[in-house]
């Protein structure tokens, strides 16, 4: 029984922390990049999306080189006695790196759909940037943000290659469900593999159902998404129709 | 004519027809047997022109020595191409049980060969012990922990121990047996990092991210980035024997037999000894 409980608990912890981290970082990165108009924008955008395109083993290997004992980040850390590789935080790091592009891309798409006029209107009414983000932008971008969160949740649940590279297989500490399934199959323990597979299938189906449900526009946002404020009623200095006051 | 290509519906029909055709072709391809059976004389080591691919499944620890031996074999038998697949003996056993194409199996443990024999998956008359090995405790070259024996594993300064997964990697099984014998398993269990095969365990040690690892002496010999600090107990080392056999479902059993004979030849023996193995029964 312990063979099933331990991977479940580890995966649960990992997915929870990873989704929280990627939620914050993904929104922050998407917000920042949509405002940024420097020359490096395509490069930074590419760097953010890179883990999605690369094979997970490549990302895991890269993280291992970076965070391992002889790595750029790992070496200074080892001098103060901390090791990241082969520890539970490593599962979070590898899952977060693999899931981040999903949140970033979905949030960015959602933010770019938000009518900047309404954000500007909030600013004219005295709202701080945080207030604008929290009260105007996020609610309007909410379906996309939620979709991104659920994608992150699903991706971090299923993360295998990078996790195995960076965190290894330490029973009770870093053996997530996908790692446990792999080693169960490799050990010839088909029964355990099937049980874990059924659990993962149920969680995956549940998250897809949640995604389908949450994508439906909520009544309270319908006023903003279906009937936006007409352009000629907004202060739009510097843009077309600015002669209309 | 051009208008035909401009209609989207026609592209759709074209695409779906293409996909269906492709599916039918691949389905029919997989049904036909693609192996070429050796139709010439039943004697082994013939110099027929029939090209043969031999699928050799071998324990990871044999990877380096078999590459050298296979080069020698294919020089002597140019019509044979050897496809070498290495991994943990338990993993390979599972693959063979599930029908992976294989002609020869070289295991690092008697148990895996016994399991295949029990299910009648090997040609019993070809089964033979080929080499022996010993289990050693290795640390990274720059290790400052000063470990000298298996019992040092219980010290608190040892936080990460790399061993093969005892359920599928013989090196891990042997290490586990040694720990059980010394009565230290319960104390050190939480420090284990399980590798999928013994080569991965070696890589963990050379990478410097673990404190200590358990590999074969041949693996330690193959790397200049680790040092051996202790040997397994003699009775454990005495159990480390590598059996070989031809797989029952082999498409080229005669060539497989010839290959196994070559492994017992003087040329192969010299290579085994060079890589640190000892011949079985010696």
Interface residues (C-beta under 8 A of the other chain):
Chain A: X64 X68 X69 X70 X83 X85 X86 X168 X169 X170 X171 X172 X173 X183 X185 X186 X187 X188 X189
Chain B: X88 X90 X91 X93 X94 X97 X160 X165 X167 X168 X190 X192 X193 X194 X195 X196 X204 X207 X208 X209 X210
